[in-house]
Amino acid sequence: MKRGAPESYDSRVTGLSLLKRIPFLSALSPQHLREVYRLAREVEVPAGRPVFAKREDADAMFIVLSGRVKIFTDSSGRKRKTFAYLEEGEFFGEMSLVEGTTRTASADAVETARLLMIRKRDFQRLLARDPRLALYLLRTLCQRLRRANEEIEGMLFRNILGRVAKTMLDLGRRGGEPWRDGVAFKTRFTQRELADLVGTTREPLTRALSTLRRAGLVALTEDGRYAIPDQRKLAGLCSND
């Protein structure tokens, strides 16, 4: 992982604009945002390399400037669960700012990633100046906990078809673009990546996707990206599961 201060004008403008999109930083004054950026360090992680590993010491959070990062965990039975794929403007590792013990998941660069790293000790200086940051950070953590609870509920009570449908629907809502009368994923996902997101293996995922495609609920674009022709119909399957 290469490190350095964010120096160029273009990267500085990009970094500041992205900081404004982070929920618990967006209410800061321009002066405080510039201070956050000044305290940050830019790091580059080559594709396929780890940003951090589960159970490592945690003392910093990261903001994605470019590239793609996967957040995941491995079990003792060699199973893998991917929690999210993060792209420009998204952030991770924020629990270290309030807890700072060890990582609860791993993070790898799927594509070469440029990241802004904010260390806990630097962020705590800002907390002392503006206590509102603690409230905004708590709200962000609660939102992510709510999503985690929804995933656990899905794992317990949905069959594999419902879990795949819910994952596809969530991906379309978070990272979709207009396609015909529905949405297409901006990113091309492999079946292995989708299986890890659902928390299953490729075989049941492939069967579920084939069923959804035959029903017209999932499609492929001309360049091989997954698409959802009608989000309401797919959402109806999720609610009826």
N, C-alpha and C positions, 0 to 999 in steps of 0.2 A: 504494500500500500504506500504510494508516494504521497508525501505531504508538503504543503507549502502555503504561504499566505496568499489569499486571493488578491492579485495585483492588477490585472488588466482592467481597463475601463469597461469593456464589454462584460466580463465576468462579474464585475462589481455591480453593474446595473442589473444583470440577470439575478444575482444573488439577493439583492435588496428587494427586487420585485417579488421573488419567491418567498422571502421572509414575510411579506405582507399577506401572503395567502395561508400562512400557518395559523390555525385557529387561535392558539393561545398567545400569538405574537401580534396578530392583526390590529389589536387595539392600542399598541404602543405608539408613542409619538415618533415622528421621523427621526428625531435625535436619538431616542433609545434604540430604534431599529438599526441606525448606523453604528451604534455602539455594539449591539449584538453581532453585527457583521464584522466589525473590527476585531472582536474577540474570537470569531470563528476561524477555522483553518480549512483550506480546501485540500481534499485528498482525492487521489485517483486509484481506483481498484480495477485491475484488468478483468476481462470476462473469465468466468470460471473460478475466480479467487474469492476467498472469504473476506467479508468486512469484519465479522466477529463470529465466534462460535458459542454455542450454548454452554453455560456454566463458566464462561470467562468473566473476569472482573469487569464491571460496568461502570464507566465514569463519563460517558458522553452520548449525545444524541446526534443524529445525522439528518440532513436534508438533501434530497436528490436534485442535483443541478442538471444532470443529463445521464442517459443510460437507463438501466433497469436492474432492480435489486429484488431478490427473492427472500422472504422471511419464512422459515420452516423449522421443523423439529424432526428428529429421528427417534424411533423407539428401539428398545433392545431387540425386538424381533425383526429388525431391518425394514420396518415400515416407515414411510415418510408422510408427514402431513404438512402441506404448504398453506400458510395462513394468508399470504398476500404477495402479489407482484407489484412493486412500487416504481413509479416513473417520475418524471420531472415535476417538482413542486410538492411531492409527498415526503413524509418524514417518518422516522422510526427510531427506536431506542430511547424514547422520551421517558420511560420508567426510570432510567438511570438518574434522571434529574431530581427525583424525589426519593428513590430508594438507594441506588448506587451500590448494590451488592454484586450479584452475578446475573448474567444474561439468562433469560428464560427460553430463548429460541436462538437459532442461528440465522445469519444473513450472508448471502452470497451475491456477487455481481453476475447476473445472467449475461449482460452486455457490459462492456467497459463503462464504468460509472464514475462520474465526477460528483463528489459529495462535499457538503459543508459540514464540518464537525464542530459541535459546541460542547465544550467540557463542562462538567457539573460545577466545578469551582468557579468558573467564569459566570455561568448562569446564576449561581446563588448570589453573586454580587448584585446582579440586576434585580433579583427578588427582594433584596434588602432595600432597594431604592423604590420599587414599585410592587407592593404586595398583591396588586390585582393579578399579576402573572400567575400566582399560585392558584387562584380561582380558575383562570382560563385553562391552566394545565390540568387541574382536577376535572374540568368538564370534558377535556379531550380524553383523559383516561377512562372516564365513565362511558363515553361513547364507544370506545374500543372494547370495554368490558361487556357492554350490551351486545355488541356484534358477536363476541366470543360466546356469550350465553346462547344466542340464537343458533350458532353453529353446533354447540353441544346438544341443544334440543333437537336439531335436525338429525344429528348422528344417532340419537336415541329413538326418535319416533318416526323418521321418514325412511321409506325403502330406498333402494339405490336409484330408481328412476326419479323419485321426488328430489333426492339430494343432488343429482346431476342437473335436473331442471332448475332448482333453486340456485345452484352455482352459476349456470349459464345466464340466468336472469340477472343475478347480481353483477356479473362481469359486463353485461350489456348496459346496465344502468350506470355503472361507474366509469366504464371506459369504452363507450359506444359512440358511433357516428351514424348519421342518417343513411339508410340503405333501403331503397324501394319504399315500402310502407312501414318498415321496421328499423332495426339498428344492426350494424355490423361491428364486431370488435375491431378496435384500432390496431391491436397487437395480434400476431399470429401465434396461437397456442398449439403446442404439440399435445398428443393424447396423454403422454406421460405427465406433462405439466398439469393438465386438467384432472387426471387421476389423483395427483398429489393434492390438488386443491380440494377435491371432493373427499379425500381420505380413503381411497380404494385402490385397486390395481387396474391395469389396463384392460383386462378381459371384461369385467362387468361394466366398466366405463364404455367400452366399445359397443357392447350390446345395448346399453341405455341410449347412447347417442344414435344408434341405428334406429331404435324405436322412435325417438323424437324426430328424426329426419323423415321417417316414413309417415309420421303424423303431420308433417309440415310445420312443426314447432321450432325446429332448428334447421338451418341451411348452411351452405358454403358459398362464399363469394367466388368470383372468377379467379382471384389471386390466392385462394386457399384459406381465407379467414372465416371463422364461424360467424353466423348471423342469426338474428331472431326476427322472422318475418312479422310476427304479431306478439308484442310483449304481453298484452292483456290475456291472450289465450294461454301463453306459457305460465303467467301468474295464476291463472285459474287452475291449472294442473297442480301447482305448488300448494294452493290453498285447499284443494280437495284431497291431497295426499294423506 
